[in-house]
């Protein structure tokens, strides 16, 4: 059996409201477009999550609203305060507690990028994998029956919004 993990950084957000907290920052127009593009790419590539975990920040919520709409799925994410600016270790612990076969996690850098680096047996050749720009998405496959058993997996896909505009 294999398990598939989709690790996504939230899409581009801005500081349009100087009074808003970091937690309440919203997506820019570019961020909304990028999130829809990633959702469409996931659908066409067949990477459809059965479960979704996310930071509860506004920008991750909005990212997933666009992604899930592009996947033609209702937004069934669990929005968790513990994933707001979470470390890679916290993200991996949350992943290891899951029971579904295909999981999407949407969170923030540096945690989401470091989690991806930690979980792959070899990084993809993509030049942006190490800095994990906004809306970057890795798809990692594990040969395991339970998430609690995962160690390192194979990065079967990695894409950034810039890749989808070529």
C-alpha positions as CSV (number, residue, x, y, z in Angstrom):
1,X,0.0,0.0,0.0
2,X,1.1,3.5,-0.6
3,X,0.3,6.9,1.0
4,X,0.3,10.2,-0.8
5,X,1.1,13.5,0.9
6,X,0.6,16.8,-0.8
7,X,2.5,19.7,0.9
8,X,1.4,23.2,-0.2
9,X,2.6,26.6,0.9
10,X,-0.2,29.2,1.0
11,X,-0.6,31.4,-2.1
12,X,0.7,35.0,-2.3
13,X,-0.7,37.2,0.4
14,X,-0.3,40.9,1.0
15,X,-0.3,43.6,3.6
16,X,-3.2,45.7,2.1
17,X,-4.5,46.4,5.6
18,X,-1.7,47.8,7.8
19,X,-3.9,47.3,10.8
20,X,-4.5,43.5,10.2
21,X,-2.5,41.0,12.1
22,X,-0.2,38.5,10.3
23,X,-2.8,35.9,11.0
24,X,-5.5,37.9,9.2
25,X,-3.5,38.7,6.0
26,X,-5.5,37.9,2.8
27,X,-4.5,36.7,-0.6
28,X,-3.6,39.1,-3.4
29,X,-5.2,38.8,-6.8
30,X,-2.1,36.9,-8.0
31,X,-2.4,34.6,-5.0
32,X,-6.0,33.7,-5.8
33,X,-5.1,33.0,-9.5
34,X,-2.1,30.9,-8.3
35,X,-4.2,28.9,-5.9
36,X,-6.8,28.1,-8.6
37,X,-4.0,27.1,-11.0
38,X,-2.5,24.7,-8.4
39,X,-6.0,23.2,-7.8
40,X,-6.5,22.7,-11.5
41,X,-3.0,21.1,-11.8
42,X,-3.7,18.8,-8.9
43,X,-7.0,17.7,-10.5
44,X,-5.4,17.0,-13.9
45,X,-2.5,15.2,-12.3
46,X,-4.9,13.0,-10.3
47,X,-3.6,14.2,-6.9
48,X,-7.0,14.6,-5.2
49,X,-6.8,14.7,-1.4
50,X,-9.2,12.6,0.7
51,X,-8.4,14.8,3.7
52,X,-7.0,18.3,4.2
53,X,-5.2,19.9,7.2
54,X,-4.4,23.5,7.2
55,X,-3.3,26.4,9.3
56,X,-6.2,28.5,10.4
57,X,-4.7,31.8,9.0
58,X,-6.9,33.7,6.6
59,X,-4.4,33.2,3.7
60,X,-4.3,29.4,4.0
61,X,-8.1,29.4,4.3
62,X,-8.5,31.4,1.1
63,X,-5.8,29.4,-0.7
64,X,-7.7,26.2,0.0
65,X,-11.1,27.7,-1.0
66,X,-9.6,28.3,-4.4
67,X,-7.8,25.0,-4.6
68,X,-10.8,23.0,-3.5
69,X,-13.1,24.8,-6.0
70,X,-10.7,24.0,-8.8
71,X,-10.7,20.3,-7.7
72,X,-14.6,20.4,-7.7
73,X,-14.6,19.5,-4.1
74,X,-16.2,21.1,-1.1
75,X,-13.8,22.7,1.4
76,X,-13.5,19.9,3.9
77,X,-10.3,21.1,5.5
78,X,-9.6,20.9,9.2
79,X,-8.3,24.4,10.1
80,X,-5.9,24.0,13.0
81,X,-4.3,26.8,15.0
82,X,-1.4,24.5,15.7
83,X,-0.4,24.7,12.0
84,X,-0.2,28.5,12.0
85,X,3.6,29.1,11.5
86,X,4.2,25.6,12.6
87,X,7.7,24.0,12.6
88,X,8.4,21.1,10.3
89,X,8.3,18.8,13.3
90,X,4.8,19.8,14.3
91,X,3.6,19.4,10.7
92,X,5.2,15.9,10.4
93,X,3.6,14.9,13.8
94,X,0.2,16.0,12.5
95,X,0.7,14.0,9.3
96,X,1.7,10.9,11.2
97,X,-1.6,11.0,13.1
98,X,-3.8,10.7,10.0
99,X,-5.7,7.7,8.7
100,X,-6.6,8.5,5.1
101,X,-4.5,7.5,2.0
102,X,-4.1,10.9,0.4
103,X,-3.6,14.0,2.5
104,X,-3.0,17.6,1.7
105,X,-1.4,20.0,4.2
106,X,-1.4,23.7,3.6
107,X,0.8,25.8,5.8
108,X,3.6,28.4,6.0
109,X,7.3,28.7,5.4
110,X,9.7,27.8,6.7
111,X,7.9,24.9,8.3
112,X,6.2,23.5,5.2
113,X,9.3,23.7,3.0
114,X,11.4,22.1,5.7
115,X,8.9,19.3,6.2
116,X,9.1,18.6,2.5
117,X,12.9,18.5,2.6
118,X,12.8,16.2,5.7
119,X,10.3,13.8,4.2
120,X,11.8,13.1,0.7
121,X,14.6,10.5,0.2
122,X,15.9,12.8,-2.6
123,X,14.9,16.3,-3.5
124,X,13.4,16.9,-7.0
125,X,15.7,18.7,-9.5
126,X,13.5,21.8,-9.4
127,X,15.5,24.9,-8.6
128,X,12.8,26.3,-6.3
129,X,12.3,23.2,-4.0
130,X,14.8,24.6,-1.4
131,X,13.1,28.0,-1.0
132,X,9.5,26.7,-1.5
133,X,7.9,29.9,-2.9
134,X,4.2,30.8,-2.3
135,X,1.8,28.1,-3.6
136,X,4.7,25.6,-4.2
137,X,3.3,22.1,-4.0
138,X,5.1,18.8,-3.5
139,X,3.5,15.4,-3.9
140,X,5.3,12.7,-1.9
141,X,4.6,9.0,-2.1
142,X,5.4,6.6,0.8
143,X,5.5,2.9,0.7
144,X,3.7,2.4,4.0
145,X,0.4,1.2,5.3
146,X,0.0,3.8,8.1
147,X,1.1,7.4,8.4
148,X,2.7,6.6,11.7
149,X,5.2,4.3,9.8
150,X,6.4,6.9,7.3
151,X,10.1,7.9,7.2
152,X,11.1,9.2,3.8
153,X,9.2,9.0,0.5
154,X,9.6,9.7,-3.2
155,X,8.8,13.2,-4.5
156,X,6.7,12.3,-7.5
157,X,5.8,15.9,-8.4
158,X,6.8,19.4,-7.4
159,X,5.3,22.5,-9.0
160,X,5.2,26.3,-8.5
161,X,2.7,28.7,-10.0
162,X,5.4,30.0,-12.4
163,X,5.8,26.5,-13.8
164,X,2.1,26.5,-14.8
165,X,2.4,29.8,-16.7
166,X,4.9,28.4,-19.3
